[in-house]
């Protein structure tokens, strides 16, 4: 058994606490200039009313991933909106525009800055597990 597992478990707890204690940013009124260009990060998108974690992802450009992708992006690049449209638990969300409005009205995100691509991937995996994410994209 790996002797460093205890250290990694402690690090995972610290990562989750940093995420959950970070600034909560609403999609409502979000402008591109609200997000620094080129900021590499891991992020989580939550429902305001229930606290449910809808999505965890990583990006080398936070503005591109969250604003241009999730909020404003078309079906080909806005995974979360596509999941919402196809989720029968949300019968009022039938179009990409409905999903966009849901993000604005009901969701916020938090993020952790992480410049290292390997570490971003590790953090993303840990947070997906710890935060019990609703939507996971399929493996390729």
Order of alpha helices (4+ residues) and beta strands (2+ residues): alpha-beta-beta-beta-alpha-alpha-beta-alpha
